[in-house]
């Protein structure tokens, strides 16, 4: 199993067992052996969305599903149509005091409801998303990402944006659905 969406690679002084790069930072990957990974070496994460599809047939589509390693659990927007401009907020906090902070260099996204090929094709997938980075009260636009129409995990390089979380602070990475190019053959609901 893989994560539906998560900061996959962070750099900084986080991973004590990582390899030190020429720039003096340690590089590491977030993850654990449990179903949820939101606590690792002082790095905490939660997820929120103002739009959620109503539960159906015993399945819920809450944004918290994005933090699980189970691709059968997913988030879907609850708006009319394809969910253009609906968003996901990834709230991240770094508390490991001996270190200066961490960079969020990469995220992993599984596009669509990827539990099986048939379900994936029936539902809509994202073509592009707008990214914003900031604190609780304000954020700034940092760029767009473009996703392929595949059930495979996609690793999005964010290193050029220098997304840094100083120790003892938090940040939010907001992802807005900009374009749904991959319309489902049966449903308009868009999944990640």
RODO-2510 file (C-alpha; in nm, 4 decimals, decimal comma):
residues 192
     n   res          X          Y          Z
     1     x     0,0000     0,0000     0,0000
     2     x     0,0993     0,3585    -0,0521
     3     x    -0,0136     0,6877     0,0951
     4     x    -0,2779     0,8783    -0,0987
     5     x    -0,1137     1,2123    -0,0333
     6     x     0,1618     1,3148     0,2034
     7     x     0,4810     1,5110     0,2326
     8     x     0,6997     1,2246     0,1205
     9     x     1,0455     1,3724     0,1472
    10     x     1,1600     1,6338     0,3923
    11     x     1,5073     1,7683     0,4412
    12     x     1,6715     1,9534     0,7195
    13     x     1,8077     1,8239     1,0452
    14     x     1,5245     1,5781     1,0870
    15     x     1,6415     1,2308     1,0036
    16     x     1,9254     1,1460     1,2446
    17     x     2,0079     0,8368     1,0405
    18     x     2,0035     1,0169     0,7055
    19     x     2,2907     1,0960     0,4769
    20     x     2,4409     1,4400     0,5077
    21     x     2,4415     1,6232     0,1771
    22     x     2,7090     1,8697     0,0608
    23     x     2,4815     2,1591     0,1633
    24     x     2,4926     2,0341     0,5250
    25     x     2,1328     1,9158     0,5400
    26     x     2,0234     1,5657     0,6278
    27     x     1,7797     1,4054     0,3865
    28     x     1,5115     1,1687     0,5069
    29     x     1,1779     1,0191     0,4199
    30     x     0,8703     1,0332     0,6390
    31     x     0,6877     0,7160     0,7256
    32     x     0,6345     0,4527     0,9874
    33     x     0,5239     0,0920     1,0163
    34     x     0,1742     0,1816     1,1394
    35     x    -0,1298     0,2702     0,9295
    36     x    -0,0886     0,6399     1,0045
    37     x     0,2334     0,8360     0,9821
    38     x     0,1512     1,1814     1,1184
    39     x     0,4082     1,1737     1,3973
    40     x     0,7720     1,1157     1,3115
    41     x     1,0727     1,2701     1,4844
    42     x     0,8755     1,5754     1,6008
    43     x     0,6941     1,6257     1,2686
    44     x     0,3157     1,6356     1,2991
    45     x     0,0539     1,6596     1,0288
    46     x    -0,3217     1,6899     0,9922
    47     x    -0,5455     1,7491     0,6919
    48     x    -0,8665     1,9457     0,6391
    49     x    -1,1061     2,0271     0,3572
    50     x    -1,4202     2,2409     0,3511
    51     x    -1,5742     2,0052     0,0964
    52     x    -1,6360     1,6336     0,1514
    53     x    -1,8534     1,3852    -0,0375
    54     x    -2,1271     1,2304     0,1776
    55     x    -2,0626     0,8723     0,3001
    56     x    -2,2004     0,5997     0,0731
    57     x    -2,2374     0,2218     0,1207
    58     x    -2,0280     0,2224     0,4366
    59     x    -1,7444     0,4267     0,2834
    60     x    -1,6539     0,7768     0,3965
    61     x    -1,4467     1,0229     0,1975
    62     x    -1,3038     1,2370     0,4787
    63     x    -0,9771     1,4252     0,4213
    64     x    -0,8163     1,2268     0,7065
    65     x    -0,8219     0,9270     0,4725
    66     x    -0,5358     1,0922     0,2848
    67     x    -0,3032     1,0187     0,5766
    68     x    -0,3596     0,6444     0,5627
    69     x    -0,1624     0,3838     0,3735
    70     x    -0,4796     0,2289     0,2374
    71     x    -0,5682     0,3325    -0,1199
    72     x    -0,9219     0,2028    -0,0623
    73     x    -0,9692     0,5036     0,1690
    74     x    -0,9732     0,8302    -0,0204
    75     x    -1,0884     1,1915    -0,0120
    76     x    -1,3497     1,3234    -0,2507
    77     x    -1,4777     1,6763    -0,2789
    78     x    -1,8485     1,7226    -0,2106
    79     x    -1,9204     2,0102    -0,4500
    80     x    -2,1503     2,0078    -0,7500
    81     x    -1,9739     1,9118    -1,0695
    82     x    -1,6056     1,8231    -1,0787
    83     x    -1,4900     2,0117    -0,7694
    84     x    -1,2957     2,2897    -0,9384
    85     x    -1,1522     2,5266    -0,6732
    86     x    -1,2143     2,2828    -0,3860
    87     x    -0,9110     2,2465    -0,1609
    88     x    -0,7147     2,0307     0,0772
    89     x    -0,5084     2,1889     0,3570
    90     x    -0,2071     1,9948     0,4852
    91     x    -0,1191     2,1404     0,8250
    92     x     0,2372     2,0596     0,9318
    93     x     0,4224     2,1348     1,2536
    94     x     0,7829     2,0683     1,3498
    95     x     0,8714     2,0535     1,7198
    96     x     1,2086     1,8774     1,7426
    97     x     1,4031     2,1447     1,9355
    98     x     1,7649     2,0387     1,8694
    99     x     1,7152     2,1123     1,4995
   100     x     1,6570     2,4366     1,3090
   101     x     1,3624     2,3086     1,1085
   102     x     1,2702     2,1073     0,8014
   103     x     1,2091     2,1625     0,4323
   104     x     0,9160     1,9949     0,2584
   105     x     1,0794     1,8918    -0,0677
   106     x     0,8373     1,6428    -0,2158
   107     x     0,4790     1,5246    -0,1887
   108     x     0,3284     1,2022    -0,3117
   109     x    -0,0175     1,2009    -0,4710
   110     x    -0,2264     0,9082    -0,5904
   111     x    -0,4677     1,0568    -0,8440
   112     x    -0,8243     0,9235    -0,8366
   113     x    -1,0039     0,6533    -0,6436
   114     x    -0,7310     0,3983    -0,7042
   115     x    -0,8587     0,0925    -0,5161
   116     x    -0,9117    -0,0926    -0,8458
   117     x    -0,9073    -0,0133    -1,2178
   118     x    -1,2864    -0,0137    -1,2601
   119     x    -1,3528     0,2281    -0,9710
   120     x    -1,0665     0,4504    -1,0844
   121     x    -1,2074     0,4839    -1,4384
   122     x    -1,5631     0,5522    -1,3166
   123     x    -1,4584     0,8572    -1,1133
   124     x    -1,2878     1,1838    -1,2022
   125     x    -0,9195     1,2634    -1,1514
   126     x    -0,7260     1,5879    -1,1203
   127     x    -0,5240     1,7344    -1,4059
   128     x    -0,3792     2,0353    -1,2223
   129     x    -0,3733     2,1915    -0,8761
   130     x    -0,2699     2,5348    -0,7456
   131     x    -0,0397     2,5296    -0,4422
   132     x    -0,0286     2,7845    -0,1609
   133     x     0,2117     2,7913     0,1344
   134     x     0,1804     2,9833     0,4578
   135     x     0,0539     3,0103     0,8127
   136     x    -0,2984     2,9945     0,9507
   137     x    -0,3975     3,3493     0,8583
   138     x    -0,2249     3,4073     0,5253
   139     x    -0,0649     3,2133     0,2475
   140     x     0,0945     3,2853    -0,0863
   141     x     0,0664     3,1198    -0,4237
   142     x     0,3752     2,9117    -0,5037
   143     x     0,2862     2,7382    -0,8282
   144     x     0,0843     2,4756    -1,0089
   145     x     0,1340     2,1020    -1,0267
   146     x     0,0163     1,8818    -1,3104
   147     x    -0,0823     1,5211    -1,2532
   148     x    -0,0755     1,2299    -1,4924
   149     x    -0,3796     1,0103    -1,5463
   150     x    -0,2448     0,7049    -1,3671
   151     x    -0,3234     0,5012    -1,0554
   152     x     0,0467     0,4945    -0,9701
   153     x     0,1892     0,7258    -0,7018
   154     x     0,3234     1,0544    -0,8381
   155     x     0,6096     1,2262    -0,6591
   156     x     0,5948     1,6020    -0,6955
   157     x     0,9241     1,7878    -0,6471
   158     x     0,8717     2,1000    -0,4348
   159     x     1,2385     2,1656    -0,3555
   160     x     1,2593     2,4716    -0,5821
   161     x     1,0043     2,6483    -0,3590
   162     x     1,2212     2,6172    -0,0420
   163     x     0,9219     2,5320     0,1822
   164     x     1,0783     2,5616     0,5267
   165     x     0,9170     2,4980     0,8662
   166     x     1,1291     2,6422     1,1483
   167     x     1,1367     2,4462     1,4738
   168     x     0,8424     2,5252     1,6981
   169     x     0,6259     2,6596     1,4170
   170     x     0,3713     2,5318     1,1699
   171     x     0,2849     2,5779     0,8043
   172     x     0,0004     2,4881     0,5734
   173     x     0,0298     2,3582     0,2193
   174     x    -0,3023     2,4182     0,0426
   175     x    -0,3844     2,2336    -0,2782
   176     x    -0,6745     2,3656    -0,4887
   177     x    -0,8253     2,1600    -0,7697
   178     x    -0,7756     2,3787    -1,0746
   179     x    -0,8619     2,1515    -1,3614
   180     x    -1,0197     1,8085    -1,3908
   181     x    -0,9031     1,6779    -1,7237
   182     x    -0,9697     1,3142    -1,6514
   183     x    -1,3478     1,3001    -1,6201
   184     x    -1,4882     0,9755    -1,4862
   185     x    -1,6884     0,7623    -1,7259
   186     x    -1,9732     0,7361    -1,4721
   187     x    -1,9363     0,9954    -1,1923
   188     x    -1,8363     1,3617    -1,1684
   189     x    -1,6882     1,3214    -0,8180
   190     x    -1,3158     1,3936    -0,8112
   191     x    -1,0940     1,1815    -0,5852
   192     x    -0,7413     1,1878    -0,4496
***
